Amino acid sequence: MGNFLVSITARVATLIMVSILLGASAASQQNDRQLVQNATPTVTNGRRIALVIGNGAYATAPPLKNPPNDARDIAAALKTLGFD
């Protein structure tokens, strides 16, 4: 009976520690994902401009083919939403 109680106590302690760690991790992730907007942007002429960069040429890595294609696709999607 003594070993059984020690085993159950150890399992409960482990579950508590895991739940604390998971809770802290979830709270940390939630804090990282919060977006804060300090001021309301003012639109003077109704023009919307977007800058899209697709960097496929890194100094310390081989050239990547997809980022420029992804940038073109994002730019096209933004144009359909009214961005210049």
PyMOL Python script that loads the backbone (N, CA, C, O; Angstrom):
from pymol import cmd

cmd.read_pdbstr("""\
ATOM      1  N   MET A   1       0.822  -1.196   0.000  1.00  0.00           N
ATOM      2  CA  MET A   1       0.000   0.000   0.000  1.00  0.00           C
ATOM      3  C   MET A   1       0.861   1.252   0.000  1.00  0.00           C
ATOM      4  O   MET A   1       0.493   2.255  -0.612  1.00  0.00           O
ATOM      5  N   GLY A   2       2.008   1.209   0.680  1.00  0.00           N
ATOM      6  CA  GLY A   2       2.903   2.358   0.753  1.00  0.00           C
ATOM      7  C   GLY A   2       3.456   2.726  -0.611  1.00  0.00           C
ATOM      8  O   GLY A   2       3.494   3.902  -0.971  1.00  0.00           O
ATOM      9  N   ASN A   3       3.890   1.718  -1.382  1.00  0.00           N
ATOM     10  CA  ASN A   3       4.410   1.982  -2.730  1.00  0.00           C
ATOM     11  C   ASN A   3       3.328   2.548  -3.641  1.00  0.00           C
ATOM     12  O   ASN A   3       3.595   3.401  -4.488  1.00  0.00           O
ATOM     13  N   PHE A   4       2.114   2.065  -3.458  1.00  0.00           N
ATOM     14  CA  PHE A   4       1.005   2.549  -4.259  1.00  0.00           C
ATOM     15  C   PHE A   4       0.770   4.039  -3.996  1.00  0.00           C
ATOM     16  O   PHE A   4       0.577   4.809  -4.938  1.00  0.00           O
ATOM     17  N   LEU A   5       0.784   4.446  -2.737  1.00  0.00           N
ATOM     18  CA  LEU A   5       0.585   5.860  -2.401  1.00  0.00           C
ATOM     19  C   LEU A   5       1.718   6.723  -2.931  1.00  0.00           C
ATOM     20  O   LEU A   5       1.484   7.827  -3.422  1.00  0.00           O
ATOM     21  N   VAL A   6       2.948   6.222  -2.835  1.00  0.00           N
ATOM     22  CA  VAL A   6       4.088   6.970  -3.357  1.00  0.00           C
ATOM     23  C   VAL A   6       3.950   7.133  -4.865  1.00  0.00           C
ATOM     24  O   VAL A   6       4.224   8.205  -5.403  1.00  0.00           O
ATOM     25  N   SER A   7       3.528   6.075  -5.543  1.00  0.00           N
ATOM     26  CA  SER A   7       3.357   6.117  -6.987  1.00  0.00           C
ATOM     27  C   SER A   7       2.268   7.111  -7.379  1.00  0.00           C
ATOM     28  O   SER A   7       2.458   7.907  -8.298  1.00  0.00           O
ATOM     29  N   ILE A   8       1.138   7.070  -6.695  1.00  0.00           N
ATOM     30  CA  ILE A   8       0.035   7.991  -6.983  1.00  0.00           C
ATOM     31  C   ILE A   8       0.460   9.428  -6.689  1.00  0.00           C
ATOM     32  O   ILE A   8       0.172  10.332  -7.474  1.00  0.00           O
ATOM     33  N   THR A   9       1.138   9.644  -5.570  1.00  0.00           N
ATOM     34  CA  THR A   9       1.594  10.984  -5.206  1.00  0.00           C
ATOM     35  C   THR A   9       2.561  11.522  -6.252  1.00  0.00           C
ATOM     36  O   THR A   9       2.472  12.688  -6.635  1.00  0.00           O
ATOM     37  N   ALA A  10       3.476  10.692  -6.712  1.00  0.00           N
ATOM     38  CA  ALA A  10       4.432  11.109  -7.731  1.00  0.00           C
ATOM     39  C   ALA A  10       3.714  11.449  -9.030  1.00  0.00           C
ATOM     40  O   ALA A  10       4.065  12.428  -9.688  1.00  0.00           O
ATOM     41  N   ARG A  11       2.719  10.663  -9.410  1.00  0.00           N
ATOM     42  CA  ARG A  11       1.968  10.924 -10.636  1.00  0.00           C
ATOM     43  C   ARG A  11       1.175  12.231 -10.529  1.00  0.00           C
ATOM     44  O   ARG A  11       1.133  13.021 -11.472  1.00  0.00           O
ATOM     45  N   VAL A  12       0.556  12.446  -9.379  1.00  0.00           N
ATOM     46  CA  VAL A  12      -0.205  13.674  -9.182  1.00  0.00           C
ATOM     47  C   VAL A  12       0.738  14.880  -9.237  1.00  0.00           C
ATOM     48  O   VAL A  12       0.426  15.889  -9.870  1.00  0.00           O
ATOM     49  N   ALA A  13       1.887  14.771  -8.572  1.00  0.00           N
ATOM     50  CA  ALA A  13       2.860  15.863  -8.584  1.00  0.00           C
ATOM     51  C   ALA A  13       3.335  16.135 -10.006  1.00  0.00           C
ATOM     52  O   ALA A  13       3.487  17.293 -10.397  1.00  0.00           O
ATOM     53  N   THR A  14       3.568  15.091 -10.774  1.00  0.00           N
ATOM     54  CA  THR A  14       3.999  15.253 -12.167  1.00  0.00           C
ATOM     55  C   THR A  14       2.911  15.932 -12.990  1.00  0.00           C
ATOM     56  O   THR A  14       3.201  16.835 -13.775  1.00  0.00           O
ATOM     57  N   LEU A  15       1.661  15.504 -12.817  1.00  0.00           N
ATOM     58  CA  LEU A  15       0.559  16.121 -13.547  1.00  0.00           C
ATOM     59  C   LEU A  15       0.404  17.596 -13.186  1.00  0.00           C
ATOM     60  O   LEU A  15       0.128  18.422 -14.056  1.00  0.00           O
ATOM     61  N   ILE A  16       0.577  17.925 -11.934  1.00  0.00           N
ATOM     62  CA  ILE A  16       0.482  19.323 -11.511  1.00  0.00           C
ATOM     63  C   ILE A  16       1.594  20.138 -12.145  1.00  0.00           C
ATOM     64  O   ILE A  16       1.354  21.240 -12.639  1.00  0.00           O
ATOM     65  N   MET A  17       2.811  19.602 -12.134  1.00  0.00           N
ATOM     66  CA  MET A  17       3.936  20.335 -12.729  1.00  0.00           C
ATOM     67  C   MET A  17       3.724  20.521 -14.227  1.00  0.00           C
ATOM     68  O   MET A  17       3.983  21.602 -14.757  1.00  0.00           O
ATOM     69  N   VAL A  18       3.258  19.484 -14.914  1.00  0.00           N
ATOM     70  CA  VAL A  18       3.023  19.581 -16.351  1.00  0.00           C
ATOM     71  C   VAL A  18       1.938  20.613 -16.640  1.00  0.00           C
ATOM     72  O   VAL A  18       2.073  21.414 -17.566  1.00  0.00           O
ATOM     73  N   SER A  19       0.859  20.598 -15.850  1.00  0.00           N
ATOM     74  CA  SER A  19      -0.214  21.560 -16.096  1.00  0.00           C
ATOM     75  C   SER A  19       0.246  22.990 -15.822  1.00  0.00           C
ATOM     76  O   SER A  19      -0.180  23.917 -16.511  1.00  0.00           O
ATOM     77  N   ILE A  20       1.108  23.180 -14.827  1.00  0.00           N
ATOM     78  CA  ILE A  20       1.650  24.509 -14.557  1.00  0.00           C
ATOM     79  C   ILE A  20       2.510  24.965 -15.726  1.00  0.00           C
ATOM     80  O   ILE A  20       2.395  26.103 -16.180  1.00  0.00           O
ATOM     81  N   LEU A  21       3.378  24.073 -16.217  1.00  0.00           N
ATOM     82  CA  LEU A  21       4.234  24.430 -17.345  1.00  0.00           C
ATOM     83  C   LEU A  21       3.429  24.718 -18.602  1.00  0.00           C
ATOM     84  O   LEU A  21       3.727  25.664 -19.331  1.00  0.00           O
ATOM     85  N   LEU A  22       2.415  23.909 -18.857  1.00  0.00           N
ATOM     86  CA  LEU A  22       1.577  24.144 -20.035  1.00  0.00           C
ATOM     87  C   LEU A  22       0.801  25.444 -19.894  1.00  0.00           C
ATOM     88  O   LEU A  22       0.648  26.183 -20.867  1.00  0.00           O
ATOM     89  N   GLY A  23       0.319  25.726 -18.716  1.00  0.00           N
ATOM     90  CA  GLY A  23      -0.396  26.974 -18.474  1.00  0.00           C
ATOM     91  C   GLY A  23       0.506  28.173 -18.675  1.00  0.00           C
ATOM     92  O   GLY A  23       0.096  29.167 -19.273  1.00  0.00           O
ATOM     93  N   ALA A  24       1.737  28.087 -18.180  1.00  0.00           N
ATOM     94  CA  ALA A  24       2.688  29.192 -18.348  1.00  0.00           C
ATOM     95  C   ALA A  24       3.042  29.365 -19.819  1.00  0.00           C
ATOM     96  O   ALA A  24       3.175  30.487 -20.308  1.00  0.00           O
ATOM     97  N   SER A  25       3.194  28.243 -20.520  1.00  0.00           N
ATOM     98  CA  SER A  25       3.516  28.309 -21.947  1.00  0.00           C
ATOM     99  C   SER A  25       2.372  28.939 -22.724  1.00  0.00           C
ATOM    100  O   SER A  25       2.605  29.777 -23.596  1.00  0.00           O
ATOM    101  N   ALA A  26       1.139  28.549 -22.423  1.00  0.00           N
ATOM    102  CA  ALA A  26      -0.024  29.107 -23.116  1.00  0.00           C
ATOM    103  C   ALA A  26      -0.157  30.595 -22.829  1.00  0.00           C
ATOM    104  O   ALA A  26      -0.457  31.380 -23.729  1.00  0.00           O
ATOM    105  N   ALA A  27       0.064  30.985 -21.578  1.00  0.00           N
ATOM    106  CA  ALA A  27      -0.026  32.408 -21.227  1.00  0.00           C
ATOM    107  C   ALA A  27       1.047  33.202 -21.951  1.00  0.00           C
ATOM    108  O   ALA A  27       0.801  34.317 -22.408  1.00  0.00           O
ATOM    109  N   SER A  28       2.232  32.630 -22.053  1.00  0.00           N
ATOM    110  CA  SER A  28       3.325  33.303 -22.746  1.00  0.00           C
ATOM    111  C   SER A  28       2.992  33.473 -24.222  1.00  0.00           C
ATOM    112  O   SER A  28       3.237  34.535 -24.794  1.00  0.00           O
ATOM    113  N   GLN A  29       2.439  32.440 -24.841  1.00  0.00           N
ATOM    114  CA  GLN A  29       2.082  32.515 -26.246  1.00  0.00           C
ATOM    115  C   GLN A  29       0.975  33.528 -26.471  1.00  0.00           C
ATOM    116  O   GLN A  29       0.990  34.237 -27.477  1.00  0.00           O
ATOM    117  N   GLN A  30       0.012  33.613 -25.559  1.00  0.00           N
ATOM    118  CA  GLN A  30      -1.063  34.579 -25.709  1.00  0.00           C
ATOM    119  C   GLN A  30      -0.521  35.999 -25.619  1.00  0.00           C
ATOM    120  O   GLN A  30      -0.950  36.873 -26.372  1.00  0.00           O
ATOM    121  N   ASN A  31       0.410  36.236 -24.711  1.00  0.00           N
ATOM    122  CA  ASN A  31       0.983  37.568 -24.581  1.00  0.00           C
ATOM    123  C   ASN A  31       1.763  37.955 -25.832  1.00  0.00           C
ATOM    124  O   ASN A  31       1.760  39.118 -26.234  1.00  0.00           O
ATOM    125  N   ASP A  32       2.429  36.985 -26.446  1.00  0.00           N
ATOM    126  CA  ASP A  32       3.207  37.271 -27.638  1.00  0.00           C
ATOM    127  C   ASP A  32       2.314  37.603 -28.827  1.00  0.00           C
ATOM    128  O   ASP A  32       2.739  38.312 -29.738  1.00  0.00           O
ATOM    129  N   ARG A  33       1.113  37.113 -28.830  1.00  0.00           N
ATOM    130  CA  ARG A  33       0.234  37.275 -29.986  1.00  0.00           C
ATOM    131  C   ARG A  33      -0.675  38.489 -29.889  1.00  0.00           C
ATOM    132  O   ARG A  33      -1.437  38.761 -30.817  1.00  0.00           O
ATOM    133  N   GLN A  34      -0.611  39.219 -28.793  1.00  0.00           N
ATOM    134  CA  GLN A  34      -1.468  40.381 -28.659  1.00  0.00           C
ATOM    135  C   GLN A  34      -0.903  41.538 -29.481  1.00  0.00           C
ATOM    136  O   GLN A  34       0.268  41.896 -29.354  1.00  0.00           O
ATOM    137  N   LEU A  35      -1.747  42.103 -30.311  1.00  0.00           N
ATOM    138  CA  LEU A  35      -1.352  43.245 -31.112  1.00  0.00           C
ATOM    139  C   LEU A  35      -1.882  44.503 -30.447  1.00  0.00           C
ATOM    140  O   LEU A  35      -3.038  44.558 -30.029  1.00  0.00           O
ATOM    141  N   VAL A  36      -1.047  45.488 -30.355  1.00  0.00           N
ATOM    142  CA  VAL A  36      -1.441  46.736 -29.730  1.00  0.00           C
ATOM    143  C   VAL A  36      -1.327  47.848 -30.757  1.00  0.00           C
ATOM    144  O   VAL A  36      -0.287  48.012 -31.395  1.00  0.00           O
ATOM    145  N   GLN A  37      -2.377  48.594 -30.910  1.00  0.00           N
ATOM    146  CA  GLN A  37      -2.366  49.730 -31.822  1.00  0.00           C
ATOM    147  C   GLN A  37      -2.502  50.981 -30.966  1.00  0.00           C
ATOM    148  O   GLN A  37      -3.538  51.213 -30.342  1.00  0.00           O
ATOM    149  N   ASN A  38      -1.448  51.781 -30.947  1.00  0.00           N
ATOM    150  CA  ASN A  38      -1.420  52.953 -30.082  1.00  0.00           C
ATOM    151  C   ASN A  38      -2.259  54.106 -30.602  1.00  0.00           C
ATOM    152  O   ASN A  38      -2.829  54.859 -29.814  1.00  0.00           O
ATOM    153  N   ALA A  39      -2.342  54.252 -31.895  1.00  0.00           N
ATOM    154  CA  ALA A  39      -3.083  55.376 -32.451  1.00  0.00           C
ATOM    155  C   ALA A  39      -3.928  54.896 -33.618  1.00  0.00           C
ATOM    156  O   ALA A  39      -3.572  53.938 -34.305  1.00  0.00           O
ATOM    157  N   THR A  40      -5.010  55.544 -33.828  1.00  0.00           N
ATOM    158  CA  THR A  40      -5.864  55.222 -34.959  1.00  0.00           C
ATOM    159  C   THR A  40      -5.295  55.899 -36.198  1.00  0.00           C
ATOM    160  O   THR A  40      -5.105  57.115 -36.205  1.00  0.00           O
ATOM    161  N   PRO A  41      -5.022  55.127 -37.245  1.00  0.00           N
ATOM    162  CA  PRO A  41      -4.465  55.746 -38.449  1.00  0.00           C
ATOM    163  C   PRO A  41      -5.501  56.653 -39.110  1.00  0.00           C
ATOM    164  O   PRO A  41      -6.698  56.367 -39.121  1.00  0.00           O
ATOM    165  N   THR A  42      -5.013  57.710 -39.637  1.00  0.00           N
ATOM    166  CA  THR A  42      -5.906  58.623 -40.350  1.00  0.00           C
ATOM    167  C   THR A  42      -5.655  58.469 -41.839  1.00  0.00           C
ATOM    168  O   THR A  42      -4.510  58.447 -42.290  1.00  0.00           O
ATOM    169  N   VAL A  43      -6.718  58.366 -42.583  1.00  0.00           N
ATOM    170  CA  VAL A  43      -6.630  58.248 -44.034  1.00  0.00           C
ATOM    171  C   VAL A  43      -7.030  59.600 -44.604  1.00  0.00           C
ATOM    172  O   VAL A  43      -8.166  60.048 -44.447  1.00  0.00           O
ATOM    173  N   THR A  44      -6.081  60.234 -45.265  1.00  0.00           N
ATOM    174  CA  THR A  44      -6.370  61.573 -45.780  1.00  0.00           C
ATOM    175  C   THR A  44      -6.950  61.534 -47.180  1.00  0.00           C
ATOM    176  O   THR A  44      -7.829  62.332 -47.506  1.00  0.00           O
ATOM    177  N   ASN A  45      -6.476  60.626 -48.010  1.00  0.00           N
ATOM    178  CA  ASN A  45      -6.976  60.597 -49.388  1.00  0.00           C
ATOM    179  C   ASN A  45      -7.596  59.250 -49.758  1.00  0.00           C
ATOM    180  O   ASN A  45      -7.953  59.033 -50.915  1.00  0.00           O
ATOM    181  N   GLY A  46      -7.725  58.358 -48.802  1.00  0.00           N
ATOM    182  CA  GLY A  46      -8.310  57.056 -49.065  1.00  0.00           C
ATOM    183  C   GLY A  46      -7.378  56.088 -49.773  1.00  0.00           C
ATOM    184  O   GLY A  46      -7.783  54.972 -50.098  1.00  0.00           O
ATOM    185  N   ARG A  47      -6.152  56.486 -50.017  1.00  0.00           N
ATOM    186  CA  ARG A  47      -5.193  55.634 -50.709  1.00  0.00           C
ATOM    187  C   ARG A  47      -4.576  54.639 -49.736  1.00  0.00           C
ATOM    188  O   ARG A  47      -4.182  55.006 -48.629  1.00  0.00           O
ATOM    189  N   ARG A  48      -4.496  53.394 -50.147  1.00  0.00           N
ATOM    190  CA  ARG A  48      -3.896  52.347 -49.324  1.00  0.00           C
ATOM    191  C   ARG A  48      -2.652  51.833 -50.036  1.00  0.00           C
ATOM    192  O   ARG A  48      -2.707  51.427 -51.196  1.00  0.00           O
ATOM    193  N   ILE A  49      -1.548  51.857 -49.335  1.00  0.00           N
ATOM    194  CA  ILE A  49      -0.264  51.456 -49.913  1.00  0.00           C
ATOM    195  C   ILE A  49       0.297  50.296 -49.101  1.00  0.00           C
ATOM    196  O   ILE A  49       0.237  50.306 -47.872  1.00  0.00           O
ATOM    197  N   ALA A  50       0.837  49.307 -49.785  1.00  0.00           N
ATOM    198  CA  ALA A  50       1.469  48.164 -49.117  1.00  0.00           C
ATOM    199  C   ALA A  50       2.855  47.957 -49.699  1.00  0.00           C
ATOM    200  O   ALA A  50       3.069  48.112 -50.902  1.00  0.00           O
ATOM    201  N   LEU A  51       3.774  47.612 -48.848  1.00  0.00           N
ATOM    202  CA  LEU A  51       5.126  47.246 -49.273  1.00  0.00           C
ATOM    203  C   LEU A  51       5.283  45.759 -49.043  1.00  0.00           C
ATOM    204  O   LEU A  51       5.161  45.280 -47.915  1.00  0.00           O
ATOM    205  N   VAL A  52       5.553  45.031 -50.107  1.00  0.00           N
ATOM    206  CA  VAL A  52       5.716  43.582 -50.032  1.00  0.00           C
ATOM    207  C   VAL A  52       7.138  43.254 -50.453  1.00  0.00           C
ATOM    208  O   VAL A  52       7.588  43.668 -51.521  1.00  0.00           O
ATOM    209  N   ILE A  53       7.842  42.511 -49.613  1.00  0.00           N
ATOM    210  CA  ILE A  53       9.228  42.143 -49.910  1.00  0.00           C
ATOM    211  C   ILE A  53       9.331  40.623 -49.915  1.00  0.00           C
ATOM    212  O   ILE A  53       8.905  39.960 -48.970  1.00  0.00           O
ATOM    213  N   GLY A  54       9.890  40.086 -50.969  1.00  0.00           N
ATOM    214  CA  GLY A  54      10.127  38.650 -51.064  1.00  0.00           C
ATOM    215  C   GLY A  54      11.614  38.404 -51.202  1.00  0.00           C
ATOM    216  O   GLY A  54      12.140  38.366 -52.314  1.00  0.00           O
ATOM    217  N   ASN A  55      12.284  38.238 -50.093  1.00  0.00           N
ATOM    218  CA  ASN A  55      13.742  38.087 -50.102  1.00  0.00           C
ATOM    219  C   ASN A  55      14.117  36.619 -50.286  1.00  0.00           C
ATOM    220  O   ASN A  55      13.867  35.784 -49.417  1.00  0.00           O
ATOM    221  N   GLY A  56      14.709  36.330 -51.409  1.00  0.00           N
ATOM    222  CA  GLY A  56      15.175  34.980 -51.663  1.00  0.00           C
ATOM    223  C   GLY A  56      16.685  34.902 -51.766  1.00  0.00           C
ATOM    224  O   GLY A  56      17.232  33.848 -52.088  1.00  0.00           O
ATOM    225  N   ALA A  57      17.371  36.020 -51.495  1.00  0.00           N
ATOM    226  CA  ALA A  57      18.833  36.079 -51.636  1.00  0.00           C
ATOM    227  C   ALA A  57      19.463  36.445 -50.298  1.00  0.00           C
ATOM    228  O   ALA A  57      19.744  37.614 -50.034  1.00  0.00           O
ATOM    229  N   TYR A  58      19.680  35.445 -49.462  1.00  0.00           N
ATOM    230  CA  TYR A  58      20.329  35.658 -48.169  1.00  0.00           C
ATOM    231  C   TYR A  58      21.838  35.501 -48.312  1.00  0.00           C
ATOM    232  O   TYR A  58      22.306  34.727 -49.147  1.00  0.00           O
ATOM    233  N   ALA A  59      22.587  36.219 -47.516  1.00  0.00           N
ATOM    234  CA  ALA A  59      24.047  36.172 -47.596  1.00  0.00           C
ATOM    235  C   ALA A  59      24.601  34.838 -47.117  1.00  0.00           C
ATOM    236  O   ALA A  59      25.644  34.395 -47.599  1.00  0.00           O
ATOM    237  N   THR A  60      23.915  34.189 -46.170  1.00  0.00           N
ATOM    238  CA  THR A  60      24.463  32.969 -45.565  1.00  0.00           C
ATOM    239  C   THR A  60      23.670  31.718 -45.926  1.00  0.00           C
ATOM    240  O   THR A  60      23.801  30.692 -45.259  1.00  0.00           O
ATOM    241  N   ALA A  61      22.858  31.790 -46.962  1.00  0.00           N
ATOM    242  CA  ALA A  61      22.076  30.621 -47.376  1.00  0.00           C
ATOM    243  C   ALA A  61      22.017  30.595 -48.897  1.00  0.00           C
ATOM    244  O   ALA A  61      22.198  31.623 -49.548  1.00  0.00           O
ATOM    245  N   PRO A  62      21.764  29.424 -49.459  1.00  0.00           N
ATOM    246  CA  PRO A  62      21.622  29.348 -50.915  1.00  0.00           C
ATOM    247  C   PRO A  62      20.381  30.126 -51.365  1.00  0.00           C
ATOM    248  O   PRO A  62      19.444  30.299 -50.586  1.00  0.00           O
ATOM    249  N   PRO A  63      20.371  30.590 -52.608  1.00  0.00           N
ATOM    250  CA  PRO A  63      19.213  31.345 -53.100  1.00  0.00           C
ATOM    251  C   PRO A  63      17.922  30.537 -52.989  1.00  0.00           C
ATOM    252  O   PRO A  63      17.892  29.340 -53.277  1.00  0.00           O
ATOM    253  N   LEU A  64      16.878  31.204 -52.574  1.00  0.00           N
ATOM    254  CA  LEU A  64      15.560  30.573 -52.459  1.00  0.00           C
ATOM    255  C   LEU A  64      14.706  31.032 -53.632  1.00  0.00           C
ATOM    256  O   LEU A  64      14.718  32.209 -53.990  1.00  0.00           O
ATOM    257  N   LYS A  65      13.968  30.109 -54.226  1.00  0.00           N
ATOM    258  CA  LYS A  65      13.155  30.444 -55.398  1.00  0.00           C
ATOM    259  C   LYS A  65      11.762  30.953 -55.017  1.00  0.00           C
ATOM    260  O   LYS A  65      11.199  31.773 -55.742  1.00  0.00           O
ATOM    261  N   ASN A  66      11.204  30.500 -53.921  1.00  0.00           N
ATOM    262  CA  ASN A  66       9.806  30.783 -53.623  1.00  0.00           C
ATOM    263  C   ASN A  66       9.489  32.172 -53.075  1.00  0.00           C
ATOM    264  O   ASN A  66       8.427  32.697 -53.413  1.00  0.00           O
ATOM    265  N   PRO A  67      10.320  32.802 -52.264  1.00  0.00           N
ATOM    266  CA  PRO A  67       9.921  34.107 -51.703  1.00  0.00           C
ATOM    267  C   PRO A  67       9.508  35.145 -52.749  1.00  0.00           C
ATOM    268  O   PRO A  67       8.507  35.828 -52.535  1.00  0.00           O
ATOM    269  N   PRO A  68      10.223  35.301 -53.867  1.00  0.00           N
ATOM    270  CA  PRO A  68       9.735  36.274 -54.863  1.00  0.00           C
ATOM    271  C   PRO A  68       8.364  35.902 -55.430  1.00  0.00           C
ATOM    272  O   PRO A  68       7.531  36.777 -55.668  1.00  0.00           O
ATOM    273  N   ASN A  69       8.129  34.598 -55.647  1.00  0.00           N
ATOM    274  CA  ASN A  69       6.815  34.162 -56.137  1.00  0.00           C
ATOM    275  C   ASN A  69       5.735  34.446 -55.098  1.00  0.00           C
ATOM    276  O   ASN A  69       4.652  34.920 -55.441  1.00  0.00           O
ATOM    277  N   ASP A  70       6.029  34.156 -53.820  1.00  0.00           N
ATOM    278  CA  ASP A  70       5.074  34.430 -52.747  1.00  0.00           C
ATOM    279  C   ASP A  70       4.774  35.925 -52.668  1.00  0.00           C
ATOM    280  O   ASP A  70       3.624  36.323 -52.485  1.00  0.00           O
ATOM    281  N   ALA A  71       5.807  36.748 -52.806  1.00  0.00           N
ATOM    282  CA  ALA A  71       5.621  38.197 -52.748  1.00  0.00           C
ATOM    283  C   ALA A  71       4.722  38.673 -53.890  1.00  0.00           C
ATOM    284  O   ALA A  71       3.858  39.526 -53.687  1.00  0.00           O
ATOM    285  N   ARG A  72       4.924  38.127 -55.082  1.00  0.00           N
ATOM    286  CA  ARG A  72       4.065  38.501 -56.210  1.00  0.00           C
ATOM    287  C   ARG A  72       2.611  38.107 -55.934  1.00  0.00           C
ATOM    288  O   ARG A  72       1.694  38.877 -56.218  1.00  0.00           O
ATOM    289  N   ASP A  73       2.405  36.921 -55.385  1.00  0.00           N
ATOM    290  CA  ASP A  73       1.043  36.470 -55.075  1.00  0.00           C
ATOM    291  C   ASP A  73       0.386  37.352 -54.010  1.00  0.00           C
ATOM    292  O   ASP A  73      -0.785  37.714 -54.135  1.00  0.00           O
ATOM    293  N   ILE A  74       1.142  37.695 -52.965  1.00  0.00           N
ATOM    294  CA  ILE A  74       0.606  38.563 -51.912  1.00  0.00           C
ATOM    295  C   ILE A  74       0.300  39.944 -52.486  1.00  0.00           C
ATOM    296  O   ILE A  74      -0.741  40.525 -52.179  1.00  0.00           O
ATOM    297  N   ALA A  75       1.198  40.472 -53.317  1.00  0.00           N
ATOM    298  CA  ALA A  75       0.969  41.782 -53.933  1.00  0.00           C
ATOM    299  C   ALA A  75      -0.295  41.761 -54.788  1.00  0.00           C
ATOM    300  O   ALA A  75      -1.079  42.710 -54.753  1.00  0.00           O
ATOM    301  N   ALA A  76      -0.501  40.701 -55.547  1.00  0.00           N
ATOM    302  CA  ALA A  76      -1.713  40.588 -56.372  1.00  0.00           C
ATOM    303  C   ALA A  76      -2.969  40.537 -55.497  1.00  0.00           C
ATOM    304  O   ALA A  76      -3.981  41.161 -55.814  1.00  0.00           O
ATOM    305  N   ALA A  77      -2.892  39.792 -54.404  1.00  0.00           N
ATOM    306  CA  ALA A  77      -4.043  39.718 -53.495  1.00  0.00           C
ATOM    307  C   ALA A  77      -4.335  41.077 -52.868  1.00  0.00           C
ATOM    308  O   ALA A  77      -5.495  41.469 -52.740  1.00  0.00           O
ATOM    309  N   LEU A  78      -3.292  41.788 -52.481  1.00  0.00           N
ATOM    310  CA  LEU A  78      -3.482  43.120 -51.892  1.00  0.00           C
ATOM    311  C   LEU A  78      -4.063  44.098 -52.903  1.00  0.00           C
ATOM    312  O   LEU A  78      -4.878  44.948 -52.544  1.00  0.00           O
ATOM    313  N   LYS A  79      -3.653  43.985 -54.167  1.00  0.00           N
ATOM    314  CA  LYS A  79      -4.203  44.858 -55.203  1.00  0.00           C
ATOM    315  C   LYS A  79      -5.717  44.646 -55.334  1.00  0.00           C
ATOM    316  O   LYS A  79      -6.471  45.602 -55.515  1.00  0.00           O
ATOM    317  N   THR A  80      -6.151  43.386 -55.241  1.00  0.00           N
ATOM    318  CA  THR A  80      -7.605  43.128 -55.323  1.00  0.00           C
ATOM    319  C   THR A  80      -8.345  43.704 -54.119  1.00  0.00           C
ATOM    320  O   THR A  80      -9.554  43.925 -54.183  1.00  0.00           O
ATOM    321  N   LEU A  81      -7.631  43.948 -53.025  1.00  0.00           N
ATOM    322  CA  LEU A  81      -8.237  44.551 -51.837  1.00  0.00           C
ATOM    323  C   LEU A  81      -8.124  46.074 -51.830  1.00  0.00           C
ATOM    324  O   LEU A  81      -8.522  46.725 -50.864  1.00  0.00           O
ATOM    325  N   GLY A  82      -7.584  46.639 -52.906  1.00  0.00           N
ATOM    326  CA  GLY A  82      -7.528  48.083 -53.025  1.00  0.00           C
ATOM    327  C   GLY A  82      -6.217  48.734 -52.647  1.00  0.00           C
ATOM    328  O   GLY A  82      -6.154  49.956 -52.509  1.00  0.00           O
ATOM    329  N   PHE A  83      -5.175  47.952 -52.476  1.00  0.00           N
ATOM    330  CA  PHE A  83      -3.859  48.512 -52.147  1.00  0.00           C
ATOM    331  C   PHE A  83      -3.097  48.833 -53.422  1.00  0.00           C
ATOM    332  O   PHE A  83      -3.228  48.148 -54.437  1.00  0.00           O
ATOM    333  N   ASP A  84      -2.298  49.888 -53.347  1.00  0.00           N
ATOM    334  CA  ASP A  84      -1.334  50.216 -54.414  1.00  0.00           C
ATOM    335  C   ASP A  84      -0.014  49.560 -54.053  1.00  0.00           C
ATOM    336  O   ASP A  84       0.960  49.686 -54.794  1.00  0.00           O
TER     337      ASP A  84
END
""", "prot")
cmd.dss("prot")
cmd.show_as("cartoon", "prot")
cmd.util.cbc("prot")
cmd.orient("prot")
